[in-house]
Amino acid sequence: MPHNHHPAIVKRLKRADGHLQTIIRMIEEGRPCLQIAQQLQAVEGAIENAKKALIHEHITQCLEQPLKTAGPAARATLKEFKLVAKYL
């Protein structure tokens, strides 16, 4: 099943990749550890957000769509799953 938001996720990851390349140069240049750690935190956050977007898109596209015709119990279970998935 095609995913509508994969281009946005790829864009996020490419931006994180560029940022990571900058961090590598910072290390090679001997920049202060505090600056490097701050930048690493930013890259980690960007990757984490891309992962969350991918997971939530999967829930919507691959799980929710097929269950639209399911009974109320299945829809309630999916709704609860989506709520708990926000904490990933």
N, C-alpha and C positions, 0 to 999 in steps of 0.2 A: 504494500500500500504506500503510495507516495506521501511524503510529509511536507506540509506547506511551509514550515518554518526552518527547514534545514539550511537554506541559504543564510538566514539570520544567525544560525548557530555557527556555521562555517565562518561568517564574518567576525563573530565574537572570538572564535578560536584563532583566526589569522591575526587579529589585533593582539591577542595574548601572546602569540608566537613572536610577533615583532617586539613586543615589550620584553619577552624573555631574552631575545637576542641582545637587546640593550643591556639587560642585567648581566649577561655574560661579559659584555665589553666592560661594564663597570667593575666586575671582579678582576678582569685582566688588567685594568688600569689602576687597580689598587684603591678604589673608592672606599670610603668608610663603611664598616659593616652595618651600621644603623641604616644608612641610605639603601644599602642592598637588601636588608631585611624588609624594609618598608615596601620596596618594589616587588619583592618576592610575595609579600602578602597580597599586593594588588593583583598579581598574576594568578595566585591561588584563588582569589575571589572571583576573577573573571572565568576561570575554568569551572569552578563550582557553579556559577550562574549558568554557564552553558550546559552543564550536566543536568541541572534542575529543569531548564527549558526543554531539553531533549526528553526527559522523563515525563514531564507534564504533557508535552505534545503527544508522546506515545499513548498516554492514558486517554487523551481526548480522541485521537485519530484511530487507534487500534483497539481500544477497549470500549469506549463510550459509544461510538458509532454502531458497532454490531449489537449492543445491548439496548438500543433505542426501542426496539420492538419487544424486548423482554418484559416480563411481568414486574409488578411493583417491588417485589422482594429483591430482584436482581438490580433494579435501578437504585433502591435504597442502599444496597451493599456497595455499589459503585460510588454513590454519593459519599458514603462514609470513607471509602478508600481514597477518594480525591481529597477529602479533608485531612486525612492523616498524612497523605503524600506531601502536603505543604511543609511538613517538618523534615523532609529529606535534606 
